[in-house]
């Protein structure tokens, strides 16, 4: 089922803003940017087939002067790790068979939550990568906070982890109280508990 709201409706996007633009702003001239300079004809043919199924859209047809290109195909993954493994397998296949370099590839995903499985598989396969426009999964604040809590559970003397989460969530522990607690903890390390 294809929705008319589009993939960004969860962010508050509303397709009617585009569809009603001419009505809302009389005298507007619409210039359609239909020529594509990067994709092949087969990719644009697939895109046009998807677009024509939209119940509410501008009439447009994407085209290119580029070559026909390979036919697109769909891989239905069992889960996010199967999907990530497939992506890496395809990258490795193209490197091996068509002599691409890792720097020739970009992996696009729709939601930041999708990055974790992709990053995990790239790390497992020892493939270096760079996240553009966001943070790597393990560099996100909430992930670092949870890891700090787990480290504290494992090692109650881990002061760096304690400092990270002492006020996560906010507890109103100020700098002075934290300094006093640090001194007391340091003094008590000399005694057996």
C-alpha atoms as an extended CHARMM CRD file, in Angstrom:
* protein
*
       193  EXT
         1         1  UNK       CA              0.0000000000        0.0000000000        0.0000000000  PROA      1               0.0000000000
         2         2  UNK       CA              1.4110000000        3.3970000000       -0.9820000000  PROA      2               0.0000000000
         3         3  UNK       CA              0.3860000000        6.3080000000        1.1820000000  PROA      3               0.0000000000
         4         4  UNK       CA             -0.2640000000        9.7730000000       -0.1770000000  PROA      4               0.0000000000
         5         5  UNK       CA              1.4040000000       11.3760000000        2.8380000000  PROA      5               0.0000000000
         6         6  UNK       CA              4.8960000000       10.4250000000        1.7780000000  PROA      6               0.0000000000
         7         7  UNK       CA              7.7690000000        9.0620000000        3.7960000000  PROA      7               0.0000000000
         8         8  UNK       CA              8.3060000000       12.2720000000        5.7600000000  PROA      8               0.0000000000
         9         9  UNK       CA              4.7750000000       12.5820000000        7.1470000000  PROA      9               0.0000000000
        10        10  UNK       CA              6.0810000000       11.4180000000       10.5390000000  PROA      10              0.0000000000
        11        11  UNK       CA              8.0960000000       14.6700000000       10.6160000000  PROA      11              0.0000000000
        12        12  UNK       CA              5.0150000000       16.7510000000        9.9570000000  PROA      12              0.0000000000
        13        13  UNK       CA              5.4280000000       17.0290000000        6.1940000000  PROA      13              0.0000000000
        14        14  UNK       CA              2.1420000000       17.4490000000        4.3640000000  PROA      14              0.0000000000
        15        15  UNK       CA              1.9220000000       16.7390000000        0.6080000000  PROA      15              0.0000000000
        16        16  UNK       CA             -0.9550000000       19.2300000000        0.3350000000  PROA      16              0.0000000000
        17        17  UNK       CA              1.6150000000       22.0190000000        0.8200000000  PROA      17              0.0000000000
        18        18  UNK       CA              2.9960000000       21.1160000000       -2.5980000000  PROA      18              0.0000000000
        19        19  UNK       CA             -0.2440000000       20.1060000000       -4.2900000000  PROA      19              0.0000000000
        20        20  UNK       CA             -2.0660000000       23.2930000000       -3.2290000000  PROA      20              0.0000000000
        21        21  UNK       CA              0.8300000000       25.6590000000       -3.8830000000  PROA      21              0.0000000000
        22        22  UNK       CA             -0.6350000000       27.0480000000       -7.1260000000  PROA      22              0.0000000000
        23        23  UNK       CA             -4.0220000000       27.5800000000       -5.4730000000  PROA      23              0.0000000000
        24        24  UNK       CA             -2.5160000000       29.2050000000       -2.3810000000  PROA      24              0.0000000000
        25        25  UNK       CA             -0.2050000000       31.4460000000       -4.4210000000  PROA      25              0.0000000000
        26        26  UNK       CA             -2.0520000000       32.5250000000       -7.5940000000  PROA      26              0.0000000000
        27        27  UNK       CA              0.1630000000       33.3550000000      -10.5500000000  PROA      27              0.0000000000
        28        28  UNK       CA              2.7670000000       30.7860000000       -9.5520000000  PROA      28              0.0000000000
        29        29  UNK       CA              4.6320000000       29.2270000000      -12.4620000000  PROA      29              0.0000000000
        30        30  UNK       CA              5.5650000000       25.5770000000      -11.9530000000  PROA      30              0.0000000000
        31        31  UNK       CA              8.8440000000       24.4510000000      -13.4710000000  PROA      31              0.0000000000
        32        32  UNK       CA              9.2520000000       20.7020000000      -13.3610000000  PROA      32              0.0000000000
        33        33  UNK       CA             12.7710000000       19.3740000000      -12.9140000000  PROA      33              0.0000000000
        34        34  UNK       CA             12.3010000000       16.0790000000      -14.6890000000  PROA      34              0.0000000000
        35        35  UNK       CA             15.7050000000       15.4650000000      -16.2610000000  PROA      35              0.0000000000
        36        36  UNK       CA             18.0170000000       13.3880000000      -14.1180000000  PROA      36              0.0000000000
        37        37  UNK       CA             21.7660000000       13.5320000000      -14.7340000000  PROA      37              0.0000000000
        38        38  UNK       CA             22.9270000000       10.6970000000      -12.4840000000  PROA      38              0.0000000000
        39        39  UNK       CA             20.5510000000        7.7580000000      -12.7750000000  PROA      39              0.0000000000
        40        40  UNK       CA             20.1790000000        5.3000000000      -15.6290000000  PROA      40              0.0000000000
        41        41  UNK       CA             17.0280000000        4.9320000000      -17.7250000000  PROA      41              0.0000000000
        42        42  UNK       CA             16.0860000000        1.6920000000      -15.9710000000  PROA      42              0.0000000000
        43        43  UNK       CA             16.3040000000        3.3070000000      -12.5300000000  PROA      43              0.0000000000
        44        44  UNK       CA             14.1430000000        6.2170000000      -13.6510000000  PROA      44              0.0000000000
        45        45  UNK       CA             11.7060000000        3.8220000000      -15.3120000000  PROA      45              0.0000000000
        46        46  UNK       CA             11.2540000000        2.0810000000      -11.9480000000  PROA      46              0.0000000000
        47        47  UNK       CA             10.8460000000        5.4630000000      -10.2120000000  PROA      47              0.0000000000
        48        48  UNK       CA              8.2000000000        6.5210000000      -12.7440000000  PROA      48              0.0000000000
        49        49  UNK       CA              6.2890000000        3.2800000000      -12.1320000000  PROA      49              0.0000000000
        50        50  UNK       CA              6.2170000000        4.0470000000       -8.3920000000  PROA      50              0.0000000000
        51        51  UNK       CA              5.2680000000        7.7110000000       -8.9270000000  PROA      51              0.0000000000
        52        52  UNK       CA              2.3300000000        6.9000000000      -11.2140000000  PROA      52              0.0000000000
        53        53  UNK       CA              0.7090000000        4.9250000000       -8.3780000000  PROA      53              0.0000000000
        54        54  UNK       CA              0.4620000000        8.0060000000       -6.1650000000  PROA      54              0.0000000000
        55        55  UNK       CA             -3.1530000000        9.0530000000       -5.9110000000  PROA      55              0.0000000000
        56        56  UNK       CA             -2.1720000000       12.6990000000       -5.3700000000  PROA      56              0.0000000000
        57        57  UNK       CA              0.8290000000       14.0260000000       -7.2510000000  PROA      57              0.0000000000
        58        58  UNK       CA              1.8950000000       16.3580000000      -10.0120000000  PROA      58              0.0000000000
        59        59  UNK       CA              1.9250000000       14.7790000000      -13.4260000000  PROA      59              0.0000000000
        60        60  UNK       CA              5.5770000000       14.3020000000      -14.2450000000  PROA      60              0.0000000000
        61        61  UNK       CA              7.8840000000       11.8740000000      -15.9380000000  PROA      61              0.0000000000
        62        62  UNK       CA             11.5380000000       11.5600000000      -14.9920000000  PROA      62              0.0000000000
        63        63  UNK       CA             13.9630000000       11.0970000000      -17.8940000000  PROA      63              0.0000000000
        64        64  UNK       CA             17.6610000000       10.9920000000      -18.6660000000  PROA      64              0.0000000000
        65        65  UNK       CA             20.0310000000       10.9380000000      -21.5990000000  PROA      65              0.0000000000
        66        66  UNK       CA             22.1450000000        8.3710000000      -19.7290000000  PROA      66              0.0000000000
        67        67  UNK       CA             22.4780000000        4.7190000000      -20.7190000000  PROA      67              0.0000000000
        68        68  UNK       CA             19.8350000000        2.0580000000      -20.0550000000  PROA      68              0.0000000000
        69        69  UNK       CA             21.8370000000        0.5710000000      -17.2000000000  PROA      69              0.0000000000
        70        70  UNK       CA             21.1680000000       -2.5870000000      -15.2720000000  PROA      70              0.0000000000
        71        71  UNK       CA             17.6550000000       -3.5130000000      -14.2190000000  PROA      71              0.0000000000
        72        72  UNK       CA             16.9590000000       -2.7510000000      -10.5630000000  PROA      72              0.0000000000
        73        73  UNK       CA             16.0600000000       -5.6140000000       -8.2670000000  PROA      73              0.0000000000
        74        74  UNK       CA             14.5320000000       -5.9330000000       -4.8360000000  PROA      74              0.0000000000
        75        75  UNK       CA             16.0670000000       -7.8760000000       -1.9620000000  PROA      75              0.0000000000
        76        76  UNK       CA             13.6100000000       -8.7560000000        0.7720000000  PROA      76              0.0000000000
        77        77  UNK       CA             15.6110000000       -9.1540000000        3.9760000000  PROA      77              0.0000000000
        78        78  UNK       CA             14.5130000000      -11.1800000000        7.0030000000  PROA      78              0.0000000000
        79        79  UNK       CA             15.7070000000       -8.4770000000        9.4210000000  PROA      79              0.0000000000
        80        80  UNK       CA             17.9560000000       -5.4290000000        9.6780000000  PROA      80              0.0000000000
        81        81  UNK       CA             21.1330000000       -7.5250000000       10.0230000000  PROA      81              0.0000000000
        82        82  UNK       CA             20.2490000000       -9.6270000000        6.9940000000  PROA      82              0.0000000000
        83        83  UNK       CA             19.7340000000       -6.3640000000        5.1010000000  PROA      83              0.0000000000
        84        84  UNK       CA             23.0870000000       -4.9720000000        6.2690000000  PROA      84              0.0000000000
        85        85  UNK       CA             24.8720000000       -8.2180000000        5.3770000000  PROA      85              0.0000000000
        86        86  UNK       CA             23.3410000000       -8.1080000000        1.9040000000  PROA      86              0.0000000000
        87        87  UNK       CA             24.5460000000       -4.5210000000        1.4200000000  PROA      87              0.0000000000
        88        88  UNK       CA             28.1000000000       -5.4490000000        2.4200000000  PROA      88              0.0000000000
        89        89  UNK       CA             28.0550000000       -8.5610000000        0.2210000000  PROA      89              0.0000000000
        90        90  UNK       CA             27.0100000000       -6.4280000000       -2.7540000000  PROA      90              0.0000000000
        91        91  UNK       CA             29.7700000000       -3.9070000000       -2.0400000000  PROA      91              0.0000000000
        92        92  UNK       CA             32.3590000000       -6.6820000000       -1.8310000000  PROA      92              0.0000000000
        93        93  UNK       CA             31.0340000000       -8.2590000000       -5.0450000000  PROA      93              0.0000000000
        94        94  UNK       CA             31.2840000000       -4.9480000000       -6.9330000000  PROA      94              0.0000000000
        95        95  UNK       CA             34.7820000000       -4.3580000000       -5.5670000000  PROA      95              0.0000000000
        96        96  UNK       CA             35.8760000000       -7.8260000000       -6.6620000000  PROA      96              0.0000000000
        97        97  UNK       CA             34.1370000000       -8.0070000000      -10.0520000000  PROA      97              0.0000000000
        98        98  UNK       CA             34.0980000000       -4.3970000000      -11.2170000000  PROA      98              0.0000000000
        99        99  UNK       CA             37.1380000000       -3.0290000000       -9.3440000000  PROA      99              0.0000000000
       100       100  UNK       CA             35.3390000000       -0.3710000000       -7.3360000000  PROA      100             0.0000000000
       101       101  UNK       CA             36.9480000000        1.0870000000       -4.2060000000  PROA      101             0.0000000000
       102       102  UNK       CA             35.1820000000        1.5240000000       -0.8700000000  PROA      102             0.0000000000
       103       103  UNK       CA             35.2290000000        5.2700000000       -1.4890000000  PROA      103             0.0000000000
       104       104  UNK       CA             32.9640000000        4.7110000000       -4.5310000000  PROA      104             0.0000000000
       105       105  UNK       CA             30.0520000000        3.6300000000       -2.3180000000  PROA      105             0.0000000000
       106       106  UNK       CA             27.4240000000        5.4420000000       -0.2800000000  PROA      106             0.0000000000
       107       107  UNK       CA             24.7560000000        3.6990000000        1.7910000000  PROA      107             0.0000000000
       108       108  UNK       CA             21.6030000000        5.7650000000        2.1230000000  PROA      108             0.0000000000
       109       109  UNK       CA             19.0370000000        4.9960000000        4.7740000000  PROA      109             0.0000000000
       110       110  UNK       CA             15.7390000000        6.6140000000        5.6810000000  PROA      110             0.0000000000
       111       111  UNK       CA             15.9660000000        6.5980000000        9.4820000000  PROA      111             0.0000000000
       112       112  UNK       CA             18.9400000000        6.9600000000       11.8190000000  PROA      112             0.0000000000
       113       113  UNK       CA             17.9090000000        3.7840000000       13.6290000000  PROA      113             0.0000000000
       114       114  UNK       CA             18.8750000000        1.8440000000       10.5110000000  PROA      114             0.0000000000
       115       115  UNK       CA             22.5080000000        2.8220000000       10.9010000000  PROA      115             0.0000000000
       116       116  UNK       CA             23.2590000000        0.4850000000       13.8030000000  PROA      116             0.0000000000
       117       117  UNK       CA             22.9450000000       -2.8060000000       11.9500000000  PROA      117             0.0000000000
       118       118  UNK       CA             24.8040000000       -1.4150000000        8.9500000000  PROA      118             0.0000000000
       119       119  UNK       CA             27.5910000000       -0.0730000000       11.1730000000  PROA      119             0.0000000000
       120       120  UNK       CA             27.8030000000       -3.3690000000       13.0940000000  PROA      120             0.0000000000
       121       121  UNK       CA             28.2660000000       -5.3710000000        9.9010000000  PROA      121             0.0000000000
       122       122  UNK       CA             30.7570000000       -2.8790000000        8.4290000000  PROA      122             0.0000000000
       123       123  UNK       CA             32.8050000000       -3.0770000000       11.6520000000  PROA      123             0.0000000000
       124       124  UNK       CA             32.5610000000       -6.8740000000       11.7140000000  PROA      124             0.0000000000
       125       125  UNK       CA             33.9160000000       -6.9870000000        8.1580000000  PROA      125             0.0000000000
       126       126  UNK       CA             36.6190000000       -4.4260000000        9.0420000000  PROA      126             0.0000000000
       127       127  UNK       CA             35.3380000000       -1.9030000000        6.4860000000  PROA      127             0.0000000000
       128       128  UNK       CA             36.0150000000        1.6970000000        7.4330000000  PROA      128             0.0000000000
       129       129  UNK       CA             33.1090000000        4.0860000000        6.9620000000  PROA      129             0.0000000000
       130       130  UNK       CA             32.0320000000        7.6350000000        7.6310000000  PROA      130             0.0000000000
       131       131  UNK       CA             28.5990000000        8.8380000000        8.7110000000  PROA      131             0.0000000000
       132       132  UNK       CA             27.6220000000       12.0530000000        6.9320000000  PROA      132             0.0000000000
       133       133  UNK       CA             25.0080000000       14.2980000000        8.4960000000  PROA      133             0.0000000000
       134       134  UNK       CA             24.6620000000       12.3440000000       11.7200000000  PROA      134             0.0000000000
       135       135  UNK       CA             26.4670000000       10.4340000000       14.4350000000  PROA      135             0.0000000000
       136       136  UNK       CA             27.7170000000        6.8890000000       14.4650000000  PROA      136             0.0000000000
       137       137  UNK       CA             25.4730000000        4.7100000000       16.6020000000  PROA      137             0.0000000000
       138       138  UNK       CA             27.9350000000        4.3060000000       19.4660000000  PROA      138             0.0000000000
       139       139  UNK       CA             28.7110000000        8.0520000000       19.4710000000  PROA      139             0.0000000000
       140       140  UNK       CA             25.1240000000        9.0390000000       20.2490000000  PROA      140             0.0000000000
       141       141  UNK       CA             24.5710000000       10.5110000000       23.7100000000  PROA      141             0.0000000000
       142       142  UNK       CA             21.8810000000        8.0590000000       24.7630000000  PROA      142             0.0000000000
       143       143  UNK       CA             24.0190000000        5.0780000000       23.7460000000  PROA      143             0.0000000000
       144       144  UNK       CA             27.0780000000        6.4360000000       25.5770000000  PROA      144             0.0000000000
       145       145  UNK       CA             24.9100000000        7.0110000000       28.6570000000  PROA      145             0.0000000000
       146       146  UNK       CA             23.6200000000        3.4360000000       28.6720000000  PROA      146             0.0000000000
       147       147  UNK       CA             27.1240000000        2.0650000000       28.1950000000  PROA      147             0.0000000000
       148       148  UNK       CA             28.3110000000        4.2200000000       31.1110000000  PROA      148             0.0000000000
       149       149  UNK       CA             25.5310000000        2.7880000000       33.3180000000  PROA      149             0.0000000000
       150       150  UNK       CA             26.5320000000       -0.7570000000       32.3290000000  PROA      150             0.0000000000
       151       151  UNK       CA             30.1880000000       -0.0210000000       33.0770000000  PROA      151             0.0000000000
       152       152  UNK       CA             29.2110000000        1.2850000000       36.5160000000  PROA      152             0.0000000000
       153       153  UNK       CA             27.2490000000       -1.8740000000       37.2280000000  PROA      153             0.0000000000
       154       154  UNK       CA             30.3180000000       -3.9050000000       36.2950000000  PROA      154             0.0000000000
       155       155  UNK       CA             32.8400000000       -1.6200000000       38.0390000000  PROA      155             0.0000000000
       156       156  UNK       CA             31.5410000000        0.7260000000       40.7260000000  PROA      156             0.0000000000
       157       157  UNK       CA             34.9520000000        2.4650000000       40.8510000000  PROA      157             0.0000000000
       158       158  UNK       CA             34.6420000000        3.7290000000       37.2500000000  PROA      158             0.0000000000
       159       159  UNK       CA             34.6880000000        7.4720000000       37.9430000000  PROA      159             0.0000000000
       160       160  UNK       CA             34.5000000000        8.5050000000       34.2790000000  PROA      160             0.0000000000
       161       161  UNK       CA             31.2710000000        6.5820000000       33.8040000000  PROA      161             0.0000000000
       162       162  UNK       CA             29.9170000000        7.9340000000       37.0850000000  PROA      162             0.0000000000
       163       163  UNK       CA             30.6560000000       11.5220000000       36.0470000000  PROA      163             0.0000000000
       164       164  UNK       CA             28.8730000000       10.9310000000       32.7380000000  PROA      164             0.0000000000
       165       165  UNK       CA             25.6220000000        9.6520000000       34.2610000000  PROA      165             0.0000000000
       166       166  UNK       CA             25.4970000000       11.1060000000       37.7680000000  PROA      166             0.0000000000
       167       167  UNK       CA             22.8810000000       13.5990000000       36.5140000000  PROA      167             0.0000000000
       168       168  UNK       CA             21.2870000000       11.4480000000       33.8230000000  PROA      168             0.0000000000
       169       169  UNK       CA             18.3920000000       11.8020000000       34.2980000000  PROA      169             0.0000000000
       170       170  UNK       CA             18.6580000000       15.1600000000       36.0710000000  PROA      170             0.0000000000
       171       171  UNK       CA             19.0290000000       14.7030000000       39.8290000000  PROA      171             0.0000000000
       172       172  UNK       CA             20.1900000000       18.1670000000       40.9000000000  PROA      172             0.0000000000
       173       173  UNK       CA             23.6300000000       16.9990000000       42.0160000000  PROA      173             0.0000000000
       174       174  UNK       CA             25.8150000000       20.0900000000       41.7310000000  PROA      174             0.0000000000
       175       175  UNK       CA             29.5210000000       20.5100000000       41.1020000000  PROA      175             0.0000000000
       176       176  UNK       CA             30.2860000000       21.0750000000       44.8110000000  PROA      176             0.0000000000
       177       177  UNK       CA             28.4340000000       17.9250000000       45.9100000000  PROA      177             0.0000000000
       178       178  UNK       CA             30.1870000000       15.9240000000       43.1990000000  PROA      178             0.0000000000
       179       179  UNK       CA             33.6130000000       17.2130000000       44.3140000000  PROA      179             0.0000000000
       180       180  UNK       CA             32.8740000000       16.3020000000       47.9640000000  PROA      180             0.0000000000
       181       181  UNK       CA             31.7200000000       12.8170000000       46.9430000000  PROA      181             0.0000000000
       182       182  UNK       CA             34.8940000000       12.3580000000       44.8870000000  PROA      182             0.0000000000
       183       183  UNK       CA             37.0810000000       13.2530000000       47.8970000000  PROA      183             0.0000000000
       184       184  UNK       CA             35.1400000000       10.8750000000       50.1930000000  PROA      184             0.0000000000
       185       185  UNK       CA             35.3830000000        8.0770000000       47.6080000000  PROA      185             0.0000000000
       186       186  UNK       CA             39.1360000000        8.6210000000       47.2270000000  PROA      186             0.0000000000
       187       187  UNK       CA             39.6300000000        8.5330000000       51.0130000000  PROA      187             0.0000000000
       188       188  UNK       CA             37.5870000000        5.3330000000       51.3630000000  PROA      188             0.0000000000
       189       189  UNK       CA             39.5740000000        3.4550000000       48.7320000000  PROA      189             0.0000000000
       190       190  UNK       CA             42.3490000000        3.0030000000       51.2950000000  PROA      190             0.0000000000
       191       191  UNK       CA             40.1040000000        0.8390000000       53.5140000000  PROA      191             0.0000000000
       192       192  UNK       CA             38.7900000000       -2.6620000000       52.9670000000  PROA      192             0.0000000000
       193       193  UNK       CA             35.0340000000       -2.8020000000       52.8240000000  PROA      193             0.0000000000
